[in-house]
Amino acid sequence: MELMLTQEATPAQIGAFLIAHRIKRPTGTELAGMLDAFEQWGPKIPALSSGQTVIVLSQPYDGRDRTCPVGPLTALVLATAGCPVIQHGGDRMPTKEGIPLVELWEGLGVNWRSPSLLATQDILEKTNVGFVYLPKYFPEAQKLVIYREEIGKRPPWQP
């Protein structure tokens, strides 16, 4: 995963990896490795000053299931109950081009595309809700979106 995020892997290697994981589906260990790379290369927000654990809430990235995207509603309910929640996501993704969380938030009048990571952390501290817009803060993963479109299949993750 790191070789793909850093663009050290060739386009052919990236495509082969994505197709292989689409066909056989990744194991738990392989998914953990992907998460490790995302943790190393992805955006970071400092822990809450209260020390309270933050729930990371998103929707499935592999697109295998058709689910109702209730993430923003769930985040608001949890935040109201005193549980801090952070969400993450980007724009519509090939091949389904489904409605992303950021658009649902915009429908509620909240723009998560522009706040800085520090502003997001401040909003999270004050409201118990935050969102990290990945195209802005995880460009390494965003560069992989084109492969998703070109191969016409959903990989096990969504940049």
C-alpha positions as CSV (number, residue, x, y, z in Angstrom):
1,M,0.0,0.0,0.0
2,E,2.8,2.4,0.9
3,L,4.4,1.9,-2.6
4,M,1.1,2.9,-4.2
5,L,0.6,5.9,-1.9
6,T,4.1,7.1,-2.7
7,Q,3.7,6.4,-6.4
8,E,6.8,4.1,-6.3
9,A,4.6,1.3,-7.7
10,T,4.1,1.4,-11.4
11,P,0.7,1.9,-12.9
12,A,0.6,-1.7,-14.0
13,Q,1.5,-2.9,-10.4
14,I,-1.2,-0.7,-8.9
15,G,-3.8,-2.0,-11.3
16,A,-2.8,-5.6,-10.7
17,F,-2.9,-5.1,-7.0
18,L,-6.4,-3.6,-7.2
19,I,-7.8,-6.2,-9.5
20,A,-6.3,-9.1,-7.4
21,H,-7.9,-7.7,-4.2
22,R,-11.2,-7.2,-6.0
23,I,-11.2,-10.8,-7.2
24,K,-10.0,-12.6,-4.0
25,R,-10.9,-9.9,-1.4
26,P,-8.3,-9.0,1.1
27,T,-7.7,-10.9,4.3
28,G,-7.9,-9.3,7.7
29,T,-4.1,-9.1,7.8
30,E,-4.0,-7.5,4.4
31,L,-6.6,-4.9,5.4
32,A,-4.6,-4.2,8.6
33,G,-1.6,-3.6,6.5
34,M,-3.5,-1.1,4.4
35,L,-4.7,0.6,7.5
36,D,-1.2,0.8,8.8
37,A,-0.1,2.6,5.6
38,F,-3.1,4.9,5.8
39,E,-2.2,5.7,9.4
40,Q,1.4,6.5,8.5
41,W,0.6,8.6,5.4
42,G,-2.9,10.0,6.2
43,P,-4.0,13.2,7.9
44,K,-3.8,13.4,11.7
45,I,-5.9,15.4,14.2
46,P,-4.6,15.8,17.8
47,A,-6.4,13.9,20.5
48,L,-9.2,15.8,22.3
49,S,-8.0,17.9,25.3
50,S,-10.6,16.0,27.4
51,G,-8.8,12.7,26.6
52,Q,-12.2,11.2,25.6
53,T,-12.0,8.6,22.9
54,V,-13.3,9.7,19.5
55,I,-15.4,7.3,17.4
56,V,-14.3,7.1,13.8
57,L,-17.5,6.7,11.8
58,S,-17.7,6.3,8.0
59,Q,-19.5,4.3,5.4
60,P,-18.2,1.2,3.6
61,Y,-15.5,2.1,1.1
62,D,-15.6,-1.0,-1.0
63,G,-19.0,-0.4,-2.4
64,R,-20.0,-4.0,-2.0
65,D,-23.2,-3.3,-0.2
66,R,-26.0,-0.9,-0.9
67,T,-26.5,0.8,2.4
68,C,-28.5,3.8,3.4
69,P,-25.9,6.5,4.2
70,V,-27.0,7.5,7.7
71,G,-23.5,8.5,8.9
72,P,-24.2,12.2,9.4
73,L,-27.5,11.4,11.3
74,T,-25.7,8.8,13.4
75,A,-22.8,11.3,14.1
76,L,-25.3,13.9,15.3
77,V,-27.1,11.5,17.6
78,L,-23.8,10.3,19.1
79,A,-22.5,13.8,19.5
80,T,-25.7,14.9,21.2
81,A,-25.2,11.9,23.6
82,G,-21.7,13.2,24.4
83,C,-19.8,10.8,22.2
84,P,-17.3,12.7,20.0
85,V,-17.4,11.4,16.3
86,I,-15.0,12.1,13.4
87,Q,-16.0,11.1,9.9
88,H,-13.9,11.1,6.7
89,G,-14.5,10.8,3.1
90,G,-14.2,12.4,-0.3
91,D,-16.2,13.0,-3.5
92,R,-18.2,10.6,-5.6
93,M,-16.1,7.6,-6.6
94,P,-16.1,5.5,-9.7
95,T,-17.7,3.1,-10.4
96,K,-21.0,3.7,-8.6
97,E,-20.6,7.4,-8.1
98,G,-22.8,7.2,-5.0
99,I,-23.6,10.1,-2.7
100,P,-20.6,10.8,-0.4
101,L,-20.9,11.8,3.2
102,V,-19.5,15.3,2.4
103,E,-22.5,15.9,0.1
104,L,-25.0,14.7,2.8
105,W,-23.4,17.2,5.3
106,E,-23.7,19.9,2.6
107,G,-27.4,19.1,2.3
108,L,-27.6,19.8,6.1
109,G,-25.9,23.1,5.5
110,V,-22.4,22.1,6.8
111,N,-19.3,22.6,4.5
112,W,-16.6,20.2,5.5
113,R,-14.5,20.7,2.4
114,S,-12.7,23.9,3.5
115,P,-11.8,23.8,7.2
116,S,-8.2,23.2,8.1
117,L,-7.3,20.2,10.2
118,L,-6.8,22.5,13.2
119,A,-10.2,24.1,12.6
120,T,-11.7,20.6,12.3
121,Q,-10.1,19.7,15.6
122,D,-11.5,22.8,17.2
123,I,-15.0,22.1,15.8
124,L,-14.7,18.5,17.1
125,E,-13.7,19.8,20.6
126,K,-16.7,22.2,20.7
127,T,-19.4,20.2,19.0
128,N,-18.3,16.5,19.3
129,V,-18.5,16.3,15.5
130,G,-15.8,16.5,12.9
131,F,-15.1,15.5,9.3
132,V,-11.8,15.2,7.4
133,Y,-12.2,15.9,3.7
134,L,-9.7,13.4,2.2
135,P,-9.1,15.0,-1.3
136,K,-7.7,18.0,0.5
137,Y,-5.8,16.3,3.3
138,F,-4.7,12.9,1.8
139,P,-3.5,13.7,-1.7
140,E,-1.4,10.5,-1.8
141,A,-4.6,8.5,-1.7
142,Q,-6.5,10.9,-4.0
143,K,-3.9,10.2,-6.7
144,L,-5.1,6.6,-6.8
145,V,-8.7,7.5,-7.7
146,I,-7.9,7.4,-11.4
147,Y,-7.1,3.7,-11.1
148,R,-10.5,3.0,-9.7
149,E,-12.1,4.6,-12.7
150,E,-9.7,3.0,-15.3
151,I,-10.1,-0.6,-14.1
152,G,-13.9,-0.1,-13.7
153,K,-14.0,-2.1,-10.4
154,R,-14.2,-1.1,-6.8
155,P,-11.0,-1.9,-4.8
156,P,-11.3,-2.8,-1.1
157,W,-10.8,0.8,0.0
158,Q,-11.7,4.2,-1.3
159,P,-9.1,7.0,-1.4
